Amino acid sequence: MRIGVPREIKTHEYRVGLTPGAVREYVHAGHSVFVETNAGSGIGADDGVYRKAGAAIVTTAAEVFSTADMIVKVKEPQPGEWALLRPGQILFTYLHLAADPQQAKGLLASGCTAIAYETVTDARGGLPLLAPMSEVAGRLSIEAAGGALQRHRGGRGILFGGVPGVPPARVVVIGGGVVGTHAARMAAGLGAEVAILDRSLERLRELDEMFQGRVRTCFSTIEAIEREVFAADAVIGAVLVAGASAPKLVTRQMLKSMRRGSVIVDVAIDQGGCFETSHPTTHADPTYEVDGIIHYCVANMPGAVPLTSSQALNNATLPFGLALARQGLAAVAENPHLRAGLNIHRGRFTHKAAADSLGLPFSPAEEAIAA
């Protein structure tokens, strides 16, 4: 199969769909890889490194899209890229369609087969291609919150870990999944007072055992969210409903009772955000203020550390990508975990949660593939 790797064009996105090491694996398996010039510059990999790995370098994204049978990216295709996709072509990348109706319409119109990293599953019910970036984003959320809490950036002017004789910051993490766990680990490691909320008692038991009393666990109710958020210096939104829009758990009204200069970091912003007042921001302009509360809502947080992120992502995506390259659509038909990743196929929406979030018709993946 011919694999295409375009340069990422989303604002301040420095990751790359395939690292040179991943290219070597595809080439070793007998596939051809076409990489747009400078696609790897964000991770310090120039065209020469990709050539050495066995890739052909092409000058434009249009050439990548016109040549490749499968496009491997990191972020969702931008409007100019929708027009380059064609019927029968496989797109393998993050999509987050539930919060992006325009992209959904563009992909439906293209006739392509779009497989979303964030909805591919594994035998344990996990999301193995989302997990690496969730780990990165969870850790970065604490760095972002710590920076935004500094007074010259509008924050309360509080140090996460405090100092002897001065109490530490209070950090509240809403959601005990991969993002929330890594955020809590980082915050606790810095010496903050940390609480984590989740609606699964089983997960709360796991977190209690994991952190050995260093993190408070709370069952998530409206009352509990209000209690914890009102007393917090930093709130991390780490809620995920696979493929669907994130629920709005902190309302505009709640902001009025929060501490002035406190910070909220919405890691769920790719799925629409879990704070009512959230809207996407960029690395160039990451924060804004609503009712005295600093909001950090960067939609591609792992893009700030592209070398770490690209390597971690490729470690996870490589087996699935190689299966697609080897078998094409048959891999989706045969593998239920890849089939869970199928969001759009030849003009049909094949992921129910995303389709329902957008109010669009849904076709089961098996029916769409057989049609």
N, C-alpha and C positions, 0 to 999 in steps of 0.2 A: 504494500500500500504506500501511497505518497502522502507524507505527513507534512503539514505546513505550520510554521511557527511565526506569526506576525509579531511585530514590535507592539507592546502595549501602549495605547494612546490615551487612556484615562488620565486625568490630571494627577500628577505626582505619583504615578504608578511605575515602579522600577523593577518589578518582578518580571520573570520570563516563563513562558509556558513549558519549555524544556531546557534544562541545564545541559552543558556539554556532555556530562556523564550520562544523562538520560538519552541524548542523541546517540551516543555510542551503543547503547542497548538496542535502540530501534534499528540502527544500521546493522548491528551484529545479527539481529533476527531477520535480516533480509529486506528491510523496508528502506525507502528513500526519504530523506528529510530535507525540507527546504526552509531556510531561516532567513527572515528579512534582515537586511544589513543593520547592524547596531542593536538588534533585538536584545542582546545580552549585556549591553553596556552598563545597565543598572546594577549588575552583579559582578562587574569587572571582567566579563568574558567578551573579548573582541571577536571580530569575524574570523581571524586566524585560528583562534581556539576552536571555533565551531567547524571550520574546515578540517582541522586536524582530527576532530571527532567523527568526521565523515559526512557532514552536512554540505549541501550546496547553498551558497549565499545568493539571494536575489535582492534586487534594489528597491522594490515597492511592495506594499501590502497587497495591491491588486494582483501582482504576479504570484504571490503566495496563495491567495484565495483561488485564483484561476487554475493553478497547478495541482493543488492538494485534494486528496480524497477525504482527508480528515484534518480539521483545524484544531490545534491544541493551544489554548490560551490560559490566562489566569482570570482576568476580570471579564464581565459581561461585554459582549460586542457593543460598540458605540454606533450611533445612527449611520455614520458613513460606512461601517462594516456590514450592517444588515444587508445593504444593497449588493455586497460582494458575495454573499452566500448564495448557493444554488440548490435546486432540488437534488436529493440523494446524497448531498455532502453531509458529513458528520461534524458537528461542533461539540467539542469536549472542553468545558470550562465552568467557572462559577456563573450562575445566571440570576438567582434571586428574583424570579419573575413576579412573585406575589406583590412586590412593592413597585413594579415597573411595567405598567400596562402598555406603554409605547414600545418597549423592547419586545414584549410578548407579541404584539401585533406585527412588528417587523419580522420576527422569526417565523411566525405563522405564514406570513406572505412569502417568505423566501423559499418555502418548501423543504428546508433542511431538516436534518435529524439532530436535535439539540439535547445533549446529555449533560445534566447539571451535577457538578462535583458535590454540591451540598445536599443532594437527595439520594446519592448512591449509598446503599446500606451494606452491612456485613452480617455474618451468621449470628452475632450477639445482639442484633438490633441497633447497633451503633451507626454512626455516620463517619466512616473512616477517612473520607476525603475532605470533610469539613474539620475534623478533629485537629490536624496540624495547625491550621490557621486560627482555630479557636484557642489553641494553646498559646500561640504567639499573641493574639489579640488580648487574651486574658491577662497575660503578663504586661503587655504594653499599656493596658488600661490603667494600671496602677502608676506606671511612670507618667502617663498623661495627667492623671488626677493629681499626683504630687506636684507637677509643674504648674498646673492651673490653680492650685491652692496658694501659690506664692502671691504675695500682696501686689506686686507690680503687674501681675496678670489679672488682677481683679478678685483674687481669692481671699480667704480669711487670714492668710499669713500664718499657717500652722504647719509644723513639721510632722510627717507621718509618725515617726517613732518617738517624738518628744525628746526630752533630755532629763537627766536626773532632777527630780523635784518638779517637773512640768509634765502633765499627762500627755499621752499620744493622741493622735487623731482617731476619730471613730469612722470606720469604713463599713458600709453596708453593701452586700452583694446580693442582688435579686436574681436567683437562678443558680442551682447547684450542679449544672452540667460541666462540660469541659472548660468553657470560658470562666464560669464562676469559680470552679475549683482552682484554676491557675491564678485568677485574680486574688482569691483569698490567701493562697500560698505566698504570693509575692507581698501582699499587704502585711500578713502576719510576720513574714521574714524581716520586714522593715521595722517591726515593733508596734504596728498599729493595733488598736482594739477592733476586732473584726467580727461581724455577724453575717451569716449567710442564710437566706430564706429560700425554701423550696416547698412544693406541694406534695412531694413524695416522702413518706415516712421512711421507706426503705433507703432512699438516697440520703436522707438526713442521718440515719444510723451509720451509713458508710462514711459520711463526712465526719461525724463525731469520732468514729474510730480512727480515721485517717489523721485528723488533726490533734487527737489526744488532748482535748480541752483548750487548745490554743485559739480556737475559733468557736464562737457561740452558734448553735444551729437553732433556727426558728421555723415553725410551720407557717407557710405563707398564707395569710388572710388579709383582708383590707385593713383590719385593725392593726395587725402586726406590721404591715408595710408602713402605715402611718406612724406608728410608734417609733420604728427604727429610722425611717427617713427623716422625721422631724428632729431627731437627735444627732444625725450624721454630719460629718464634715465632707465625706465623699460617698456617692452612691454609684455603684456599678450596675448597669442594666445588662444582664446576661441571660435573658430569657429566649428560648428557641422553640418554635413549633415548626417542625420540619416541613419546608416548602410553602408554609403559610405566612401570613402577616403576623408580626409580633403583637401580643395583646398590650394595650395601653394600661400599665399598672400604676403609674404615678401621674396624677392629673394636674392640670394648671392650678386648680384650687389648692392642691397640696403644697405647691411651691410657696404659698403665702405663709405657711407655718414652718418652713425650713429655715435654717440658719443663714443669714445674709453672707454671701461670699462662699457658701459651700459649693461643691462641684458635683455634677452628674456626668457620667461617661456612658453613652448609649452604644454598647457594642452590638446591639440588635438593629442598628440603623439600616443595615443592608436589607432587612426584612420589614422596614417601615418604622422601626424604633419602638421601644416599650415605655417611653415617656410621651405624654400628650404634646409637649412643647418641643419635641425633637424635630430637626430637619437636617439633611446631610450637609456636612462641611468638608473641607479639604485640608491637607497637610499645610498648605500655604496660609490658610485662614481657619484654624481648627475650632475656635470657640466663639460663642456669643452669649449674651446675658438676657435672661427673662426673669423679671421680678426679683432681681438681685442674686439669682442663681446662675452660676457659670455652667454652660452646656458644652461638652466636647462630643461631637457627633461625626467624626471622620469615617467615611464609608469604606475606606480601604486601609485600615490601620496597619496590617502586616506589610503594606507597601513601603513603610518607613524603614524596614530592616530587610531589604529584598534578598540579600545573600542567604541569610538564615531561612527566610520564608520560602524562597524558591527551592532550596535544597529539601526542606521539610515537606513541601507540597509534592515535589517529584518523587520522593521516597514513597509516598502514599498512592499517587496516581499511576505510577509506572506499570504495575501489574494489570490494571484495568485498561490502560491505554494500549498496552501490547496485545491484550486479548481483542480489543476492537480492531487493531491493525491487522491481526491475524485472521479474524473471522468476519469482520464487518458487522452488519446488522444481525447476523446469526448469533453473535456473542450476546447481544441484547435479548434476543429471543430465548436463548438457552440459560442465561445467568440471571436469576431473579434479583440479584443485588444491582447489577447494571440496569436491569429493567426498571428498578425503582428510581434510577437516575434519569430515565427518559422523560423529558418534560414536554417536548414538541416533536411530532413526526409527520412530515408531509402535510402540513396545514392543519393538523389536529393537536389539541391540547391533551396530553396524556398523563399529567400529574394532577390528581383530584384537588389536593389542598390548594395548590397554586391557582388552578382554574376557578375554584370556588371563591378564593380571595378576590379575583378579578371579575367575577360574575360572567365567566365565559363557558361555553359548552365543553364538556369533558368526554373523552373517549378512552376506554381502558387500553393500556399499552398493547395487550395481546391482540385486541381487535384492530388497532391502528396498524400494527406490524403486518397482520395477515391481510389487510385490505389491499 
